[in-house]
Amino acid sequence: MAAESPETLDALCEQEASLRLRIEALEEEIAELESKCFSSLGGTKREGSTGPNTNGGQGADGDDDWEEFQAPEWCVPIKANVMTFEWDRLAAECQFDAIVMDPPWQLATHAPTRGVAIAYQQLPDVCIEELPIERLQTNGFIFIWVINNKYTKAFDLMKKWGYTYVDDIAWVKQTVNRRMAKGHGYYLQHAKETCLVGKKGVDPPGCRHSIGSDVIFSERRGQSQKPEELYQMIEELIPHGKYLEIFGRKNNLRDFWVTVGNEL
């Protein structure tokens, strides 16, 4: 049997890489569809199914699905509806040095396209605007995860809440094999997410400059689960600071962070 030419081997390797990426994308879509099926069955998981729950680690009825989940010992999780939470009481007790937000931005259409299903509730921009962020921080930084069609809105929110845009962080998503994890997009396939950074007032106590990097290379995990490297970067920027995450999920609970969300 004749040996394969180098050109043929290269083509086969490229085809294999493309197929692996497609398989990973299909596995995620299957997990999302399973999650929707579980919801329609009242949150009951099918016997023998190993698909991950993409609803922030909770079943459709809000009960915990993570039987073996243990929260970090020194984290402060607050399970609450962020729209009705008593933010004034929290602000009276603590002014935060860093605030992280991953808003459930409302997409242009409610109908999922190209097999993409959104497993968490989406909020209209007007609801996110009503959050009293300006009361929670006198001096410090805000980190807002943003999707492509919400950049302008995120900048408007920063201005409304009293922040000046100072930087942004790009998270380049990777697969378990350290390949670029491409996702769906209207014109281009998306392989990154962006976190905008705003500053209010003066530097918080102990703030350090020129740390870390504005690019994070990290594995894509559960739906909407953000990279741990962001939290490490914030803790390096403001050592021993007071940290708050809004719209938080179990999978990002962290020691010495206050996390508020309805999926904890």
ZIMODA-V380413 format. One line per field, one symbol per residue. phi: phi as a letter, one per 20 degrees, with the letter a starting at -180 (. if undefined). psi: psi as a letter, one per 20 degrees, with the letter a starting at -180 (. if undefined). burial: + if it has 16 or more other C-alpha atoms within 10 Angstrom, else -. A space follows every 50 residues. Layout:
phi->???
psi->???
burial->???
//
This chain:
phi->.ffffgffffffffffffffffffffffffffffffffffenneeffnfd ffeeemncffenffeefdfcfgfdececeafffdfeffffffebdeebcd ccffgeffcfefclnedeecfedfgfffgffegfeebecqcccdfcegec fgfffffgffenddfcabcddeecefemefeedfbfddfecbcddedccc mdgfgmfddldlbecddbffdfgmfeffgffffffffcfleddcddmfcg fdgbgmdecdaede
psi->pqqqqhhgggghghhggghgghggghhghggghgghghghjkjppqpipj pqpjlkjqrhjiqpinhjppqqhjrnpooqohhjqmhhhghhhppqhppp pmqmpprhqhpqqkjppojrpqpqhhghhiplhhiipgpaqpoopqrgjj gggghgggghikqppirqppooqqrhjjrpnqaqqggqppjrqpoqpqqp brprpjpqqlrbqjppoqppcrpjpqqhhghhgghhgnpkaoqppqkrrh ijqqpjqppprjk.
burial->--------------------+---+--++-++++++-++---+-+----- ++++++++++----+-----+----+++++-+--------+---++++++ +++++-----------+++-----+--++-+-+--++++++++++++--- ---++-++--+++++--++++++++----+++-------+++++++++++ ---+--+--------+-+++--+++++--++-+++++++-++++++++++ ++++-+++++++++
//
